[in-house]
Amino acid sequence: MPLLHWSPRSPYVRKVMVALHEKGLAGQVETVRTHADPLIPHPGLMALNPLSKIPTLELDDGRLLFDSHVICRWADRSGAVGPRLFPEDLLAERDEALGTGLLDVALPWLVEVRLRPAAQRSDDMIAVYRTKMNRVADWLEDHVPALEARAFDIGHLSIGVALCYLDFRFEAEAWRKGRPRLAAWHAAFAARPSVQATAFRDDPRPT
Ligand SMILES: N[C@@H](CCC(=O)N[C@@H](CS)C(=O)NCC(=O)O)C(=O)O
C-alpha cells in the first residue's frame, strides 16, 4: 500500500488528504506521522525527499512523490471516482497555485511568530505577510463568481484548504470580515465530506 508521510497540522498534507477522499482513495493509502520541522531537517525524511518536507508519498513500485501538487495529480489519475481535479482549463492549476501560495505566505509567518526568538523576529516581514494575505483574500472575494461557475477542481480544493488553515492558525486575522461572498463560498467547501474528514489537529508530536 502507498505510504504517505503525514501530519494533521500540515495544510499541504491536508490538501492531499482531501484529494484522496474526493477520489475514493483514502482507504488505499497508509499514513505515517512524520514531524517536518522547518528549523531542523529530518535525516530519515531527507532520505526520501531531500527537501525534508511533507507530504511525501512512497509508492508500491518504489517511486517517491512530492510535493502536494504532484501527489494530488497522482490521486486524480489513480482514483476511479470523484471530480476531475486537473481539468484541461489551466485556471484550475492557477487557482491551486494561489491557494498553495497563500500557504507559502502563512507558513513562514507562523515560523516568524512562533518559532523564532523574539529578538530575531522581523516586524517588516510580518507586515509583508499580512499585506499579501489580505490581497489574496480580496482577490478571492472578487473571484467567487468565477469559482462558482466551474465544477469542483484542484483550485477550489487548494484555496479552500488554505482558508481552513487561516482559521486554524490565524483566527485573529479574521479573513471573513468584509468578505461575505468568500465566507459563504468557504462554508459550502467546509461542508464537503472530504473536508470534514480531514480536520486540522494539534496532536502530540512524535518523538
Ligand atoms: N510545496 C510543498 C510545501 C510542503 C511544506 O512546506 N510542508 C511543510 C509542512 S506544512 C514542511 O514539510 N516543512 C518542513 C520544512 O520546511 O523543512 C508542497 O506543496 O507539498
The ligand as an SDF file (V2000), in Angstrom:
LIG
                    3D

 20 19  0  0  0  0  0  0  0  0999 V2000
    5.4820   22.9660   -1.7740 N   0  0  0  0  0  0  0  0  0  0  0  0
    5.3350   21.9150   -0.7820 C   0  0  0  0  0  0  0  0  0  0  0  0
    5.3820   22.5190    0.6050 C   0  0  0  0  0  0  0  0  0  0  0  0
    5.3940   21.4440    1.6800 C   0  0  0  0  0  0  0  0  0  0  0  0
    5.7790   22.0100    3.0360 C   0  0  0  0  0  0  0  0  0  0  0  0
    6.3820   23.0890    3.1410 O   0  0  0  0  0  0  0  0  0  0  0  0
    5.4150   21.2710    4.0760 N   0  0  0  0  0  0  0  0  0  0  0  0
    5.7920   21.6640    5.4180 C   0  0  0  0  0  0  0  0  0  0  0  0
    4.8090   21.1080    6.4290 C   0  0  0  0  0  0  0  0  0  0  0  0
    3.3540   22.0760    6.4760 S   0  0  0  0  0  0  0  0  0  0  0  0
    7.1500   21.0730    5.7250 C   0  0  0  0  0  0  0  0  0  0  0  0
    7.3530   19.9140    5.4570 O   0  0  0  0  0  0  0  0  0  0  0  0
    8.0470   21.8590    6.3020 N   0  0  0  0  0  0  0  0  0  0  0  0
    9.3440   21.4110    6.6770 C   0  0  0  0  0  0  0  0  0  0  0  0
   10.4210   22.2890    6.1730 C   0  0  0  0  0  0  0  0  0  0  0  0
   10.1320   23.3660    5.5970 O   0  0  0  0  0  0  0  0  0  0  0  0
   11.5980   21.9210    6.3390 O   0  0  0  0  0  0  0  0  0  0  0  0
    4.0330   21.1570   -1.0490 C   0  0  0  0  0  0  0  0  0  0  0  0
    3.1270   21.7190   -1.6970 O   0  0  0  0  0  0  0  0  0  0  0  0
    3.9040   19.9900   -0.6630 O   0  0  0  0  0  0  0  0  0  0  0  0
  1  2  1  0
  2  3  1  0
  2 18  1  0
  3  4  1  0
  4  5  1  0
  5  6  2  0
  5  7  1  0
  7  8  1  0
  8  9  1  0
  8 11  1  0
  9 10  1  0
 11 12  2  0
 11 13  1  0
 13 14  1  0
 14 15  1  0
 15 16  2  0
 15 17  1  0
 18 19  2  0
 18 20  1  0
M  END
$$$$
